[in-house]
Amino acid sequence: MSRYWSEHVSGLMPYTPGEQPKLERLLKLNTNEHPYGPSPRALEAIRRGADDSLRLYPDNESAALREAVARLYSVSPEQVMPGNGSDEVLAHVFNALFRHGERPLLMPDISYSFYKTYCKLFDIPPHIIPLAEDFSIRAADYIDHGLQPAGIIFANPNAPTGIALSLSDISNIAQANPDVAVVVDEAYVDFGADTAIPLIEQHPNIVVIHTFSKSRALAGMRVGYSVASREITQGLLRVKDSFNSYPLDRLAIAGAVASLEDTAYFEASTQKVVAARESLVKQLVSIGFEVLPSRANFVFARHPSHDAGELASALRQEGILVRHFTQPRIDQHLRITVGTPEDCARLCNTLSELTLKTS
C-alpha cells in the first residue's frame, strides 16, 4: 500500500475484463463482441464527424442521442441519461441510488462481477442471493426478503448464464419494492429477451441500462445510457455532471445516433447472431456439452467429462479464446461468445477433437 493512496484504495478488488490479446490470428470468443461490426451508417457518420469541429466540445447533454433513444422506446428525452459505456452509467447508478448507509444492495451471487466491484468502491454492503439450481433468478427471493434494502440490481439476460427473467417477474419485483430502485442491466436484451422499459410507466422505480457494445457492435466507442423516470434521471444527471459533464465525444454521439436509426441493419445482424447461437447450441450438445438456455450473444456450457479450465487452456493453444470463470458453482462452465457460423464451426471442430483425444 502506497502512503499516497486514499485509505479505501488498498481494499478494492478491481474488475477483471476478458483478455484482449495482442497476438494475431486468434479467434476471440471471450468478450461477447459482435461478429458482424457496426452499422455502415454509423461508420459513415463517424467519418463525417472527423473534421475541424473536433476542436469544439461536444454537446454536454448529448441531446441528439437522448432524443434518438426516446423515439425508439416512446419515452421522453428527460428520462434518458447517456454515459461513457454502460459501466460508467452503472457507476453513476450505484453512486446516486444505492448509497443508503448500512442498507444492503440485493444482487445475484452469479452475475456481472462489476456489481461487487462498485459495492466496494462506493461502500455499499451487498446482500448476495444465490441463483436457483438451474442458474435462474428466483423472483420470489427479491420479493420475500424481509430486508430494508438500498436497492436491487441484476442483469437480464443474466451474465454469464444467458438466462432471462420474464417481464412479469420484473414487474412483481418492482411492485414489492416500491421505495427503492430496481435496476435491470440489459446489455444483452436485444438477442432474444424483452426490455423492461415499457414497465417504467407503471413502476417508476425501475431503471434500465443499455449499451452499444453488444447488439450495436460499438464496443470500441464506449456508449451506454439509462432509461428511468424523470425523478430518478434527475438524480443520475446530478451525479454525472458532478463527475464528467462531457462523457460522450462528438464521434460517439454521431455514431450512436446513426446506429439507432439504422433499424434494418440492426435487425438483420442481430438475427444472424441469434441463428448462429441456436446452431452453436446444437453443435455443442452433439459433442456432449450441457448448455444453459441463452437469450444473449453467448452460451454457457459445460462438459460432464472434461475440466473447463483444461478445455479453455487447450483451446487457447489452438488459437481460440473463450472465458473461464473460477468462481464456485460455475468453475466447470465456459462462456462462449457467438461468432460467425464459420467461427462456431471452427470452435466445435476443435472441441470435438479435444474431447475425443482426452476421453
Contacts in CASP RR format, 6 or more apart in sequence:
PFRMAT RR
TARGET T0000
AUTHOR 0000-0000-0000
METHOD contacts of the structure
MODEL  1
MSRYWSEHVSGLMPYTPGEQPKLERLLKLNTNEHPYGPSPRALEAIRRGA
DDSLRLYPDNESAALREAVARLYSVSPEQVMPGNGSDEVLAHVFNALFRH
GERPLLMPDISYSFYKTYCKLFDIPPHIIPLAEDFSIRAADYIDHGLQPA
GIIFANPNAPTGIALSLSDISNIAQANPDVAVVVDEAYVDFGADTAIPLI
EQHPNIVVIHTFSKSRALAGMRVGYSVASREITQGLLRVKDSFNSYPLDR
LAIAGAVASLEDTAYFEASTQKVVAARESLVKQLVSIGFEVLPSRANFVF
ARHPSHDAGELASALRQEGILVRHFTQPRIDQHLRITVGTPEDCARLCNT
LSELTLKTS
1 9 0 8 1.000
1 10 0 8 1.000
8 121 0 8 1.000
8 123 0 8 1.000
11 120 0 8 1.000
12 117 0 8 1.000
12 120 0 8 1.000
12 121 0 8 1.000
13 116 0 8 1.000
13 117 0 8 1.000
13 120 0 8 1.000
14 117 0 8 1.000
15 113 0 8 1.000
15 114 0 8 1.000
15 117 0 8 1.000
16 113 0 8 1.000
17 31 0 8 1.000
18 30 0 8 1.000
18 31 0 8 1.000
18 323 0 8 1.000
19 30 0 8 1.000
19 31 0 8 1.000
19 321 0 8 1.000
20 31 0 8 1.000
21 28 0 8 1.000
21 321 0 8 1.000
25 319 0 8 1.000
26 319 0 8 1.000
26 320 0 8 1.000
26 321 0 8 1.000
27 319 0 8 1.000
27 320 0 8 1.000
27 321 0 8 1.000
27 343 0 8 1.000
27 346 0 8 1.000
27 347 0 8 1.000
28 321 0 8 1.000
28 337 0 8 1.000
29 320 0 8 1.000
29 321 0 8 1.000
29 322 0 8 1.000
29 336 0 8 1.000
29 337 0 8 1.000
29 338 0 8 1.000
29 339 0 8 1.000
29 343 0 8 1.000
29 347 0 8 1.000
30 321 0 8 1.000
30 322 0 8 1.000
30 323 0 8 1.000
30 335 0 8 1.000
30 337 0 8 1.000
31 219 0 8 1.000
31 323 0 8 1.000
31 337 0 8 1.000
32 188 0 8 1.000
32 214 0 8 1.000
32 296 0 8 1.000
32 297 0 8 1.000
32 298 0 8 1.000
32 335 0 8 1.000
32 337 0 8 1.000
33 213 0 8 1.000
33 214 0 8 1.000
33 217 0 8 1.000
33 219 0 8 1.000
33 337 0 8 1.000
34 214 0 8 1.000
34 215 0 8 1.000
34 216 0 8 1.000
34 217 0 8 1.000
34 219 0 8 1.000
34 269 0 8 1.000
34 273 0 8 1.000
34 297 0 8 1.000
35 273 0 8 1.000
35 276 0 8 1.000
35 338 0 8 1.000
35 339 0 8 1.000
35 340 0 8 1.000
35 343 0 8 1.000
36 217 0 8 1.000
36 269 0 8 1.000
36 272 0 8 1.000
36 273 0 8 1.000
36 340 0 8 1.000
37 217 0 8 1.000
37 269 0 8 1.000
38 216 0 8 1.000
38 217 0 8 1.000
38 218 0 8 1.000
38 255 0 8 1.000
38 259 0 8 1.000
39 216 0 8 1.000
39 217 0 8 1.000
39 258 0 8 1.000
39 259 0 8 1.000
39 262 0 8 1.000
39 265 0 8 1.000
39 266 0 8 1.000
40 262 0 8 1.000
40 265 0 8 1.000
41 258 0 8 1.000
41 259 0 8 1.000
41 261 0 8 1.000
41 262 0 8 1.000
41 265 0 8 1.000
42 216 0 8 1.000
42 218 0 8 1.000
42 255 0 8 1.000
42 256 0 8 1.000
42 258 0 8 1.000
42 259 0 8 1.000
42 262 0 8 1.000
43 255 0 8 1.000
44 258 0 8 1.000
45 254 0 8 1.000
45 255 0 8 1.000
45 257 0 8 1.000
45 258 0 8 1.000
46 221 0 8 1.000
46 251 0 8 1.000
46 254 0 8 1.000
46 255 0 8 1.000
46 258 0 8 1.000
48 254 0 8 1.000
49 250 0 8 1.000
49 251 0 8 1.000
49 254 0 8 1.000
50 251 0 8 1.000
53 250 0 8 1.000
54 250 0 8 1.000
54 251 0 8 1.000
56 250 0 8 1.000
57 246 0 8 1.000
58 246 0 8 1.000
58 248 0 8 1.000
58 249 0 8 1.000
58 250 0 8 1.000
58 253 0 8 1.000
59 253 0 8 1.000
60 241 0 8 1.000
60 245 0 8 1.000
60 246 0 8 1.000
62 82 0 8 1.000
62 83 0 8 1.000
62 247 0 8 1.000
62 248 0 8 1.000
62 253 0 8 1.000
63 77 0 8 1.000
64 253 0 8 1.000
64 257 0 8 1.000
65 80 0 8 1.000
65 82 0 8 1.000
65 223 0 8 1.000
65 225 0 8 1.000
65 248 0 8 1.000
65 253 0 8 1.000
65 256 0 8 1.000
65 257 0 8 1.000
65 260 0 8 1.000
66 77 0 8 1.000
66 80 0 8 1.000
66 81 0 8 1.000
66 82 0 8 1.000
66 225 0 8 1.000
67 77 0 8 1.000
68 256 0 8 1.000
68 257 0 8 1.000
68 260 0 8 1.000
68 261 0 8 1.000
69 75 0 8 1.000
69 77 0 8 1.000
69 80 0 8 1.000
69 210 0 8 1.000
69 225 0 8 1.000
69 227 0 8 1.000
69 260 0 8 1.000
70 76 0 8 1.000
70 77 0 8 1.000
70 79 0 8 1.000
70 80 0 8 1.000
72 260 0 8 1.000
73 195 0 8 1.000
73 197 0 8 1.000
73 198 0 8 1.000
73 227 0 8 1.000
75 197 0 8 1.000
75 200 0 8 1.000
75 227 0 8 1.000
76 230 0 8 1.000
78 230 0 8 1.000
78 233 0 8 1.000
79 200 0 8 1.000
79 227 0 8 1.000
79 228 0 8 1.000
79 229 0 8 1.000
79 230 0 8 1.000
79 233 0 8 1.000
80 225 0 8 1.000
80 226 0 8 1.000
80 227 0 8 1.000
80 233 0 8 1.000
81 89 0 8 1.000
81 92 0 8 1.000
81 225 0 8 1.000
81 226 0 8 1.000
81 228 0 8 1.000
81 233 0 8 1.000
81 236 0 8 1.000
81 237 0 8 1.000
81 240 0 8 1.000
82 89 0 8 1.000
82 223 0 8 1.000
82 224 0 8 1.000
82 225 0 8 1.000
82 247 0 8 1.000
82 248 0 8 1.000
83 89 0 8 1.000
83 92 0 8 1.000
83 223 0 8 1.000
83 224 0 8 1.000
83 225 0 8 1.000
83 240 0 8 1.000
83 247 0 8 1.000
83 248 0 8 1.000
84 222 0 8 1.000
84 223 0 8 1.000
84 224 0 8 1.000
84 244 0 8 1.000
84 247 0 8 1.000
84 248 0 8 1.000
85 211 0 8 1.000
85 212 0 8 1.000
85 213 0 8 1.000
85 222 0 8 1.000
85 223 0 8 1.000
85 224 0 8 1.000
86 185 0 8 1.000
86 187 0 8 1.000
86 209 0 8 1.000
86 210 0 8 1.000
86 211 0 8 1.000
86 213 0 8 1.000
86 224 0 8 1.000
86 225 0 8 1.000
87 114 0 8 1.000
88 222 0 8 1.000
88 224 0 8 1.000
88 244 0 8 1.000
88 247 0 8 1.000
89 209 0 8 1.000
89 224 0 8 1.000
89 225 0 8 1.000
89 226 0 8 1.000
90 114 0 8 1.000
90 115 0 8 1.000
90 118 0 8 1.000
90 185 0 8 1.000
90 209 0 8 1.000
91 118 0 8 1.000
91 121 0 8 1.000
92 226 0 8 1.000
92 236 0 8 1.000
92 239 0 8 1.000
92 240 0 8 1.000
92 243 0 8 1.000
93 153 0 8 1.000
93 181 0 8 1.000
93 183 0 8 1.000
93 207 0 8 1.000
93 209 0 8 1.000
93 226 0 8 1.000
93 236 0 8 1.000
94 118 0 8 1.000
94 119 0 8 1.000
94 121 0 8 1.000
94 122 0 8 1.000
94 124 0 8 1.000
95 122 0 8 1.000
95 239 0 8 1.000
96 235 0 8 1.000
96 236 0 8 1.000
96 238 0 8 1.000
96 239 0 8 1.000
97 150 0 8 1.000
97 151 0 8 1.000
97 180 0 8 1.000
97 181 0 8 1.000
97 183 0 8 1.000
97 207 0 8 1.000
97 232 0 8 1.000
97 236 0 8 1.000
98 105 0 8 1.000
98 122 0 8 1.000
98 124 0 8 1.000
98 150 0 8 1.000
98 151 0 8 1.000
98 153 0 8 1.000
98 181 0 8 1.000
99 122 0 8 1.000
99 123 0 8 1.000
99 124 0 8 1.000
99 150 0 8 1.000
100 150 0 8 1.000
100 151 0 8 1.000
101 125 0 8 1.000
101 150 0 8 1.000
102 125 0 8 1.000
103 125 0 8 1.000
103 147 0 8 1.000
103 148 0 8 1.000
103 149 0 8 1.000
103 150 0 8 1.000
103 151 0 8 1.000
104 124 0 8 1.000
104 125 0 8 1.000
104 126 0 8 1.000
104 127 0 8 1.000
104 147 0 8 1.000
104 149 0 8 1.000
104 150 0 8 1.000
105 115 0 8 1.000
105 119 0 8 1.000
105 124 0 8 1.000
105 125 0 8 1.000
105 126 0 8 1.000
105 127 0 8 1.000
105 149 0 8 1.000
105 150 0 8 1.000
105 151 0 8 1.000
105 152 0 8 1.000
105 153 0 8 1.000
106 127 0 8 1.000
106 129 0 8 1.000
106 142 0 8 1.000
106 145 0 8 1.000
106 147 0 8 1.000
106 149 0 8 1.000
106 151 0 8 1.000
106 152 0 8 1.000
106 153 0 8 1.000
107 115 0 8 1.000
107 116 0 8 1.000
107 126 0 8 1.000
107 127 0 8 1.000
107 128 0 8 1.000
107 129 0 8 1.000
107 152 0 8 1.000
107 153 0 8 1.000
107 154 0 8 1.000
108 128 0 8 1.000
108 129 0 8 1.000
108 130 0 8 1.000
108 131 0 8 1.000
108 137 0 8 1.000
108 154 0 8 1.000
108 158 0 8 1.000
109 128 0 8 1.000
109 129 0 8 1.000
109 130 0 8 1.000
109 131 0 8 1.000
109 329 0 8 1.000
110 131 0 8 1.000
110 135 0 8 1.000
110 158 0 8 1.000
110 160 0 8 1.000
110 161 0 8 1.000
110 327 0 8 1.000
110 329 0 8 1.000
110 330 0 8 1.000
111 154 0 8 1.000
111 155 0 8 1.000
111 158 0 8 1.000
111 159 0 8 1.000
112 155 0 8 1.000
112 159 0 8 1.000
112 185 0 8 1.000
112 187 0 8 1.000
115 126 0 8 1.000
115 153 0 8 1.000
116 126 0 8 1.000
118 124 0 8 1.000
119 125 0 8 1.000
119 126 0 8 1.000
124 150 0 8 1.000
125 150 0 8 1.000
127 145 0 8 1.000
127 147 0 8 1.000
127 149 0 8 1.000
129 138 0 8 1.000
129 141 0 8 1.000
129 142 0 8 1.000
129 145 0 8 1.000
131 137 0 8 1.000
131 138 0 8 1.000
131 158 0 8 1.000
131 161 0 8 1.000
131 329 0 8 1.000
132 138 0 8 1.000
134 292 0 8 1.000
135 158 0 8 1.000
135 161 0 8 1.000
135 163 0 8 1.000
135 292 0 8 1.000
135 300 0 8 1.000
136 161 0 8 1.000
136 163 0 8 1.000
136 165 0 8 1.000
137 154 0 8 1.000
137 156 0 8 1.000
137 158 0 8 1.000
137 163 0 8 1.000
137 165 0 8 1.000
137 169 0 8 1.000
139 165 0 8 1.000
139 169 0 8 1.000
139 170 0 8 1.000
139 172 0 8 1.000
139 173 0 8 1.000
142 152 0 8 1.000
142 154 0 8 1.000
142 173 0 8 1.000
142 176 0 8 1.000
142 177 0 8 1.000
143 172 0 8 1.000
143 173 0 8 1.000
143 176 0 8 1.000
143 177 0 8 1.000
144 176 0 8 1.000
149 177 0 8 1.000
149 180 0 8 1.000
150 180 0 8 1.000
151 177 0 8 1.000
151 180 0 8 1.000
151 181 0 8 1.000
151 182 0 8 1.000
151 183 0 8 1.000
152 173 0 8 1.000
152 177 0 8 1.000
152 180 0 8 1.000
152 181 0 8 1.000
152 182 0 8 1.000
152 183 0 8 1.000
153 182 0 8 1.000
153 183 0 8 1.000
153 185 0 8 1.000
154 165 0 8 1.000
154 183 0 8 1.000
154 184 0 8 1.000
154 185 0 8 1.000
155 184 0 8 1.000
155 185 0 8 1.000
155 186 0 8 1.000
155 187 0 8 1.000
155 188 0 8 1.000
156 164 0 8 1.000
156 165 0 8 1.000
156 170 0 8 1.000
156 184 0 8 1.000
156 185 0 8 1.000
156 186 0 8 1.000
156 189 0 8 1.000
156 193 0 8 1.000
156 196 0 8 1.000
157 163 0 8 1.000
157 164 0 8 1.000
157 188 0 8 1.000
157 189 0 8 1.000
157 191 0 8 1.000
157 192 0 8 1.000
157 193 0 8 1.000
157 294 0 8 1.000
157 295 0 8 1.000
157 296 0 8 1.000
158 164 0 8 1.000
158 165 0 8 1.000
159 187 0 8 1.000
159 188 0 8 1.000
159 296 0 8 1.000
159 298 0 8 1.000
160 298 0 8 1.000
160 300 0 8 1.000
160 323 0 8 1.000
160 325 0 8 1.000
160 330 0 8 1.000
160 333 0 8 1.000
160 335 0 8 1.000
161 292 0 8 1.000
161 294 0 8 1.000
161 300 0 8 1.000
162 188 0 8 1.000
162 292 0 8 1.000
162 293 0 8 1.000
162 294 0 8 1.000
162 295 0 8 1.000
162 296 0 8 1.000
162 298 0 8 1.000
162 299 0 8 1.000
162 300 0 8 1.000
163 292 0 8 1.000
163 293 0 8 1.000
163 294 0 8 1.000
163 295 0 8 1.000
164 192 0 8 1.000
164 193 0 8 1.000
164 194 0 8 1.000
164 295 0 8 1.000
166 194 0 8 1.000
167 194 0 8 1.000
167 196 0 8 1.000
167 198 0 8 1.000
167 199 0 8 1.000
170 182 0 8 1.000
170 184 0 8 1.000
170 196 0 8 1.000
170 199 0 8 1.000
170 206 0 8 1.000
171 199 0 8 1.000
171 202 0 8 1.000
171 203 0 8 1.000
173 182 0 8 1.000
174 182 0 8 1.000
174 199 0 8 1.000
174 203 0 8 1.000
174 205 0 8 1.000
174 206 0 8 1.000
175 203 0 8 1.000
177 205 0 8 1.000
178 203 0 8 1.000
178 205 0 8 1.000
179 205 0 8 1.000
180 205 0 8 1.000
181 205 0 8 1.000
181 206 0 8 1.000
181 207 0 8 1.000
181 228 0 8 1.000
181 232 0 8 1.000
182 203 0 8 1.000
182 205 0 8 1.000
182 206 0 8 1.000
182 207 0 8 1.000
183 206 0 8 1.000
183 207 0 8 1.000
183 208 0 8 1.000
183 209 0 8 1.000
184 196 0 8 1.000
184 206 0 8 1.000
184 207 0 8 1.000
184 208 0 8 1.000
184 209 0 8 1.000
185 209 0 8 1.000
186 193 0 8 1.000
186 195 0 8 1.000
186 196 0 8 1.000
186 208 0 8 1.000
186 209 0 8 1.000
186 210 0 8 1.000
187 209 0 8 1.000
187 210 0 8 1.000
187 211 0 8 1.000
187 213 0 8 1.000
187 214 0 8 1.000
188 214 0 8 1.000
188 215 0 8 1.000
188 295 0 8 1.000
188 296 0 8 1.000
188 297 0 8 1.000
188 298 0 8 1.000
189 195 0 8 1.000
189 210 0 8 1.000
189 215 0 8 1.000
189 295 0 8 1.000
190 214 0 8 1.000
190 215 0 8 1.000
190 266 0 8 1.000
190 270 0 8 1.000
191 214 0 8 1.000
191 215 0 8 1.000
191 270 0 8 1.000
191 273 0 8 1.000
191 274 0 8 1.000
191 277 0 8 1.000
191 295 0 8 1.000
191 296 0 8 1.000
191 297 0 8 1.000
192 274 0 8 1.000
192 295 0 8 1.000
192 296 0 8 1.000
193 295 0 8 1.000
193 296 0 8 1.000
195 208 0 8 1.000
196 206 0 8 1.000
196 208 0 8 1.000
197 208 0 8 1.000
197 227 0 8 1.000
199 206 0 8 1.000
200 206 0 8 1.000
200 208 0 8 1.000
200 227 0 8 1.000
200 228 0 8 1.000
200 229 0 8 1.000
204 228 0 8 1.000
204 229 0 8 1.000
204 231 0 8 1.000
204 232 0 8 1.000
205 229 0 8 1.000
205 232 0 8 1.000
206 228 0 8 1.000
207 226 0 8 1.000
207 227 0 8 1.000
207 228 0 8 1.000
207 232 0 8 1.000
208 226 0 8 1.000
208 227 0 8 1.000
208 228 0 8 1.000
209 224 0 8 1.000
209 225 0 8 1.000
209 226 0 8 1.000
210 224 0 8 1.000
210 225 0 8 1.000
210 226 0 8 1.000
210 227 0 8 1.000
211 223 0 8 1.000
211 224 0 8 1.000
212 218 0 8 1.000
212 219 0 8 1.000
212 221 0 8 1.000
212 223 0 8 1.000
212 224 0 8 1.000
212 256 0 8 1.000
212 259 0 8 1.000
213 219 0 8 1.000
213 220 0 8 1.000
213 222 0 8 1.000
213 223 0 8 1.000
213 224 0 8 1.000
214 297 0 8 1.000
215 266 0 8 1.000
215 270 0 8 1.000
215 273 0 8 1.000
215 297 0 8 1.000
216 223 0 8 1.000
216 256 0 8 1.000
216 259 0 8 1.000
216 260 0 8 1.000
216 266 0 8 1.000
217 269 0 8 1.000
218 255 0 8 1.000
218 256 0 8 1.000
218 259 0 8 1.000
221 251 0 8 1.000
221 252 0 8 1.000
221 255 0 8 1.000
221 256 0 8 1.000
222 252 0 8 1.000
223 248 0 8 1.000
223 252 0 8 1.000
223 256 0 8 1.000
224 256 0 8 1.000
226 233 0 8 1.000
226 236 0 8 1.000
228 236 0 8 1.000
240 247 0 8 1.000
248 256 0 8 1.000
259 266 0 8 1.000
273 297 0 8 1.000
273 338 0 8 1.000
273 339 0 8 1.000
276 338 0 8 1.000
276 339 0 8 1.000
276 340 0 8 1.000
276 341 0 8 1.000
276 344 0 8 1.000
277 294 0 8 1.000
277 297 0 8 1.000
277 299 0 8 1.000
277 338 0 8 1.000
279 341 0 8 1.000
279 344 0 8 1.000
280 299 0 8 1.000
280 336 0 8 1.000
280 338 0 8 1.000
280 339 0 8 1.000
280 344 0 8 1.000
280 347 0 8 1.000
280 348 0 8 1.000
281 291 0 8 1.000
281 294 0 8 1.000
281 299 0 8 1.000
283 344 0 8 1.000
283 345 0 8 1.000
283 348 0 8 1.000
284 291 0 8 1.000
284 299 0 8 1.000
284 301 0 8 1.000
284 336 0 8 1.000
284 348 0 8 1.000
284 351 0 8 1.000
285 291 0 8 1.000
287 348 0 8 1.000
287 351 0 8 1.000
287 352 0 8 1.000
287 355 0 8 1.000
288 303 0 8 1.000
288 304 0 8 1.000
288 305 0 8 1.000
288 355 0 8 1.000
289 301 0 8 1.000
289 302 0 8 1.000
289 303 0 8 1.000
289 351 0 8 1.000
290 301 0 8 1.000
290 302 0 8 1.000
290 303 0 8 1.000
290 304 0 8 1.000
291 299 0 8 1.000
291 300 0 8 1.000
291 301 0 8 1.000
292 299 0 8 1.000
292 300 0 8 1.000
292 301 0 8 1.000
294 300 0 8 1.000
297 337 0 8 1.000
297 338 0 8 1.000
298 335 0 8 1.000
298 336 0 8 1.000
298 337 0 8 1.000
298 338 0 8 1.000
299 335 0 8 1.000
299 336 0 8 1.000
299 338 0 8 1.000
300 330 0 8 1.000
300 333 0 8 1.000
300 334 0 8 1.000
300 335 0 8 1.000
300 336 0 8 1.000
301 333 0 8 1.000
301 334 0 8 1.000
301 336 0 8 1.000
302 308 0 8 1.000
302 332 0 8 1.000
302 333 0 8 1.000
302 334 0 8 1.000
303 311 0 8 1.000
303 355 0 8 1.000
305 355 0 8 1.000
305 359 0 8 1.000
306 354 0 8 1.000
306 355 0 8 1.000
306 358 0 8 1.000
307 332 0 8 1.000
308 324 0 8 1.000
308 331 0 8 1.000
308 332 0 8 1.000
308 333 0 8 1.000
308 334 0 8 1.000
309 324 0 8 1.000
309 331 0 8 1.000
309 334 0 8 1.000
310 358 0 8 1.000
311 324 0 8 1.000
311 334 0 8 1.000
311 351 0 8 1.000
311 354 0 8 1.000
311 355 0 8 1.000
312 322 0 8 1.000
312 323 0 8 1.000
312 324 0 8 1.000
312 334 0 8 1.000
314 354 0 8 1.000
315 321 0 8 1.000
315 322 0 8 1.000
315 347 0 8 1.000
315 350 0 8 1.000
315 351 0 8 1.000
315 354 0 8 1.000
318 350 0 8 1.000
318 354 0 8 1.000
320 346 0 8 1.000
320 347 0 8 1.000
320 350 0 8 1.000
322 334 0 8 1.000
322 335 0 8 1.000
322 336 0 8 1.000
322 337 0 8 1.000
322 347 0 8 1.000
323 334 0 8 1.000
323 335 0 8 1.000
323 336 0 8 1.000
323 337 0 8 1.000
324 331 0 8 1.000
324 333 0 8 1.000
324 334 0 8 1.000
324 335 0 8 1.000
325 331 0 8 1.000
325 333 0 8 1.000
325 335 0 8 1.000
336 347 0 8 1.000
338 344 0 8 1.000
END
